[in-house]
Amino acid sequence: MKAILTLVEKAALSSPDITPDDVAKARAAGASEEMIYDAITVCSLFVYYNTWVDACGVAAMPDQGYLAVGSRLAQNGYVPEKLAGSG
């Protein structure tokens, strides 16, 4: 896990500096190709989303908003609200 987290940290902070040796260290520590790919992909997407949110000035929802969304998702999953009762 430490090798993957080291690789992910480098992907987040200085991705052009990732070397084949960085990836080899993760492999040597037991990370599969899929694990490496998924970790870098998820990290990269979060860097992108956080950059976009910050640059656009998107404000966080209040706590009650997150609770309402969580409750709705627990009951209906990701089905749009209009369709939730029609299935």
Backbone hydrogen bonds in HBPLUS format (Angstrom, degrees):
<---DONOR---> <-ACCEPTOR-->    atom                        ^
c    i                          cat <-CA-CA->   ^        H-A-AA   ^      H-
h    n   atom  resd res      DA  || num        DHA   H-A  angle D-A-AA Bond
n    s   type  num  typ     dist DA aas  dist angle  dist       angle   num
A0005-LEU N   A0001-MET O   2.90 MM   4  6.17 164.9  1.93 157.7 162.1     1
A0006-THR N   A0002-LYS O   2.88 MM   4  6.06 148.7  1.98 145.4 154.0     2
A0007-LEU N   A0003-ALA O   3.05 MM   4  6.26 156.0  2.11 142.7 148.8     3
A0008-VAL N   A0004-ILE O   2.82 MM   4  6.08 160.0  1.86 153.8 159.7     4
A0009-GLU N   A0005-LEU O   2.87 MM   4  5.99 155.3  1.93 142.5 149.2     5
A0010-LYS N   A0006-THR O   3.11 MM   4  6.35 156.0  2.17 143.2 149.2     6
A0011-ALA N   A0007-LEU O   2.89 MM   4  6.19 149.8  1.98 145.5 154.9     7
A0012-ALA N   A0008-VAL O   2.89 MM   4  6.15 149.8  1.98 149.3 156.9     8
A0013-LEU N   A0009-GLU O   2.95 MM   4  6.11 155.5  2.01 149.4 155.9     9
A0014-SER N   A0010-LYS O   2.80 MM   4  5.34 158.1  1.85 140.5 147.3    10
A0017-ASP N   A0014-SER O   2.85 MM   3  5.64 157.4  1.90 128.2 135.5    11
A0018-ILE N   A0015-SER O   3.12 MM   3  5.51 172.7  2.13 118.0 119.8    12
A0022-ASP N   A0019-THR O   3.00 MM   3  5.22 125.9  2.30 102.5 115.8    13
A0023-VAL N   A0019-THR O   3.36 MM   4  6.82 157.0  2.42 151.9 156.5    14
A0024-ALA N   A0020-PRO O   2.85 MM   4  6.07 155.2  1.91 146.8 154.9    15
A0025-LYS N   A0021-ASP O   2.92 MM   4  6.11 149.3  2.01 146.4 153.1    16
A0026-ALA N   A0022-ASP O   3.31 MM   4  6.65 152.5  2.39 140.5 147.1    17
A0027-ARG N   A0023-VAL O   2.96 MM   4  6.32 158.8  2.01 152.0 158.1    18
A0028-ALA N   A0024-ALA O   2.81 MM   4  6.00 162.7  1.84 151.3 156.2    19
A0029-ALA N   A0025-LYS O   3.05 MM   4  6.20 135.6  2.25 138.3 149.2    20
A0029-ALA N   A0026-ALA O   3.21 MM   3  5.13 130.2  2.47  92.7 105.8    21
A0031-ALA N   A0026-ALA O   2.99 MM   5  5.47 158.0  2.04 151.7 145.7    22
A0030-GLY N   A0027-ARG O   2.89 MM   3  5.20 159.7  1.93 111.8 117.4    23
A0036-ILE N   A0032-SER O   3.00 MM   4  6.27 163.3  2.03 153.7 157.5    24
A0037-TYR N   A0033-GLU O   2.90 MM   4  6.07 169.2  1.91 153.1 156.5    25
A0038-ASP N   A0034-GLU O   2.82 MM   4  5.93 168.8  1.83 153.1 156.7    26
A0039-ALA N   A0035-MET O   2.91 MM   4  5.99 162.5  1.94 147.3 152.6    27
A0040-ILE N   A0036-ILE O   3.02 MM   4  6.18 168.6  2.04 154.5 157.4    28
A0041-THR N   A0037-TYR O   2.90 MM   4  6.00 157.8  1.94 149.2 156.4    29
A0042-VAL N   A0038-ASP O   2.89 MM   4  6.01 172.4  1.89 155.5 157.2    30
A0043-CYS N   A0039-ALA O   3.03 MM   4  6.08 165.0  2.05 145.9 150.8    31
A0044-SER N   A0040-ILE O   2.90 MM   4  5.96 163.9  1.92 147.1 152.0    32
A0045-LEU N   A0041-THR O   2.94 MM   4  6.15 158.0  1.99 151.3 157.1    33
A0046-PHE N   A0042-VAL O   3.01 MM   4  6.26 160.0  2.06 152.6 157.6    34
A0047-VAL N   A0043-CYS O   2.95 MM   4  6.24 157.1  2.00 153.3 159.9    35
A0048-TYR N   A0044-SER O   2.97 MM   4  6.19 161.4  2.00 147.3 152.4    36
A0049-TYR N   A0045-LEU O   2.81 MM   4  6.06 172.1  1.82 155.7 157.6    37
A0050-ASN N   A0046-PHE O   2.84 MM   4  5.86 165.7  1.86 148.9 153.5    38
A0051-THR N   A0047-VAL O   2.98 MM   4  6.06 156.7  2.03 145.0 151.6    39
A0052-TRP N   A0048-TYR O   2.90 MM   4  6.15 162.8  1.93 156.2 161.0    40
A0053-VAL N   A0049-TYR O   2.84 MM   4  6.01 169.5  1.85 155.6 158.6    41
A0054-ASP N   A0050-ASN O   2.96 MM   4  6.02 167.1  1.97 147.0 151.0    42
A0055-ALA N   A0051-THR O   2.90 MM   4  5.99 164.4  1.93 149.9 154.8    43
A0056-CYS N   A0052-TRP O   2.93 MM   4  6.00 149.0  2.03 149.2 156.9    44
A0057-GLY N   A0053-VAL O   3.08 MM   4  6.06 117.0  2.50 138.4 152.3    45
A0058-VAL N   A0053-VAL O   3.13 MM   5  5.23 154.2  2.20 150.4 152.4    46
A0057-GLY N   A0054-ASP O   3.29 MM   3  5.24 150.2  2.39  97.4 106.0    47
A0065-GLY N   A0062-PRO O   2.89 MM   3  5.37 131.8  2.12 112.2 125.2    48
A0066-TYR N   A0062-PRO O   3.39 MM   4  6.90 152.2  2.47 151.4 158.7    49
A0067-LEU N   A0063-ASP O   3.03 MM   4  6.35 156.7  2.09 152.5 159.5    50
A0068-ALA N   A0064-GLN O   2.96 MM   4  6.14 155.8  2.02 145.0 151.0    51
A0069-VAL N   A0065-GLY O   2.97 MM   4  6.19 163.5  2.00 151.7 156.0    52
A0070-GLY N   A0066-TYR O   2.87 MM   4  5.98 163.4  1.90 147.8 153.0    53
A0071-SER N   A0067-LEU O   2.96 MM   4  6.11 156.2  2.02 145.0 151.2    54
A0072-ARG N   A0068-ALA O   2.97 MM   4  6.19 164.1  2.00 149.9 154.2    55
A0073-LEU N   A0069-VAL O   2.85 MM   4  6.08 163.6  1.88 156.2 160.7    56
A0074-ALA N   A0070-GLY O   2.92 MM   4  6.05 152.6  1.99 144.1 151.9    57
A0075-GLN N   A0071-SER O   3.07 MM   4  6.33 146.0  2.19 145.1 153.7    58
A0076-ASN N   A0072-ARG O   2.79 MM   4  5.89 165.3  1.81 157.5 162.0    59
A0077-GLY N   A0073-LEU O   2.74 MM   4  4.36 144.0  1.87 123.1 129.0    60
A0083-LEU N   A0080-PRO O   2.90 MM   3  5.48 134.5  2.11 115.9 128.0    61
A0084-ALA N   A0080-PRO O   3.08 MM   4  6.19 128.6  2.35 147.6 161.2    62
A0084-ALA N   A0081-GLU O   3.25 MM   3  5.11 140.4  2.42  95.4 106.4    63
A0086-SER N   A0083-LEU O   3.08 MM   3  5.23 155.0  2.15 107.9 115.8    64
